[in-house]
């Protein structure tokens, strides 16, 4: 099918984009990578009357790191961040480990980091990383800017707390300590599919973070006040899997997802405890 008719706007500043979004409030959608929006428009699932293309706003293509965060602008492609991490232009082991699992390279060459965050699929890797790291997004509107923490941003499946006149201008991924160890494991029926279940482990000196994607309407982050090396990992994972609300859908039922939480959780924990560098995520 073809999309319904729409107007296309090409603002050159964030302020201009905010002005158009305010004027068209409720009837406009933002176009960055378009890897989700354009197919949904083609199937008439989404029928906005206006699209606001962000590609002409130079400031949204900034990628930089500070002592505490990696900051990614709204027009930074997933592949651009992936390449910057490979060349060490920016460093973030969690993102370097997880980005190759985001769909396929041709999709990452068009899809944007902030676009994935804004779409808020509970099975997607980047929202999972943002929540696990306790990151945030900066949003702009005609009223100014504000920062939204990840735990306040994701409110449901493909739902966020963004107002309909707000634009995500960048996302901040807090950097981890050099003493932190990480592990990541994911199961999908085909590589590049959204995860049925994904598990990210961040092992700190005195605590352990376990984050799960795909199990419920939003990613789930759990912090255990015990070092991973001191945890009874099988028991801890079995307890967490039994205590969490886990969804059933045509992809997988709740029992299978709980099984994956424990199986993948063990893989990710073993990877985090491994003396080898944490460069590769566990496979299916």
Secondary structure, DSSP 4 states (H G I P E B T S, - for coil): -PPPP-EEE--SSHHHHHHHHHHTTTTEEEESS-TTHHHHHHTTS---SEEEE-TT-GGGG-EEE-SSEEEEETT-BHHHHHHHHHTTSS--HHHHHHGGGSS-HHHHTT-BHHHHHHHT-TT-HHHHHHHHTT-EEEEEETTEEEEEEHHHHEEETTEES--TT-EEEEEEEEPPPTT-EEEEEEE-SSTTSPPSEEEEEEE-SS-EEEEEESSSSS-EEEEESS-GGGS-HHHHHHHHHHHS-----SS--HHHHHHHHHHHHHHHHHHHH-SS---S-B--
